[in-house]
């Protein structure tokens, strides 16, 4: 049986290793186009059965929007929303 869990690394593809911050450009019944506010990269998500996009790739690209203070996305949450907790002070 294939595991459907998503693994998040430390580099997310946008500037300085931050996660992308996408804004919707176009959405219709066959595809969805979004652009990152930070680096202006465009992503196109083709819609399949019942007009749904690939869930795993969509979650990896939108990890900033779905990050929570606990669980598998806590590192992303702290890096994005609470950077003072990520610094080591000696």
N, C-alpha and C positions, 0 to 999 in steps of 0.2 A: 504494500500500500504506500502510495506517495504522500509525503508530508507536505502540507500546504502552508506551513509557517513561513513568515517573511523574515529574513535576516537583514539587519541594518548595520552597516559598517560605520566608519568614522568620517569618511569623505562622501559628500552627497552630490557633487557635480556642479554646484554653483560656486560663486566666488568665495575664496577663503575656506572652502570645505563646508559651507553652510547649505542647508536644504533649499530647494527652489521655492519660490512664492508665486504660484501660478494665478493668472487671471483668465477668465473665459473670453475667447474671441468669437468662436462660432460653434454652434451646436445644432445638428440636425439629426435625422433618423439613421444616417449611415456612418457619421463620424463626429468627433469633437476635437476642436483645436484650441489650445491654450498657450499663453506666453508667460514667461517668467518676468516679474517686475524688476528683478535685480540684474540678470544677465541677458535678457531679451531672447533667450532660446525658445523656439516653438516646438511643441509636441502635438502630434496628431494621434488620436486614439480611435481606431476603427471599432465600430459597434457590431456586435454579432447577434446571437440569438436573443430575442426580446429586447433589442436595442441596448445591450449592456457592453461595457468596455472590459478589457482584460483587468481583473481585479488586482492581481499581484503587482503588475507593472504600475497601475494607477496608484496603489498604496505606497510603493517605493518612491514615486515621483512627488506625492502629496504628503510625505511624512511630517512636514511642518504643520499641516492642518490637523492631523490626527494624533499628534504627540500628546502623551499624558504624563503626569508626574511620577507614576509608578508603572511597572510592567516593562515590556521589551523596548519601549520608546522613551524611557526616562532619561537616557543619556542625550537624546536629541532634544527633549524638552528643556533640560537644564542648559544645554549649549545655546539654544535659541532664545529662551525666555528668561533664564536666570544665569547669565554668564558669570556673575560674581561667585556662584557656588562651585564653578569649575576651575577657578584659579587656586593654585597652591601657594600659600603665603608662608615664607620662612621667617 
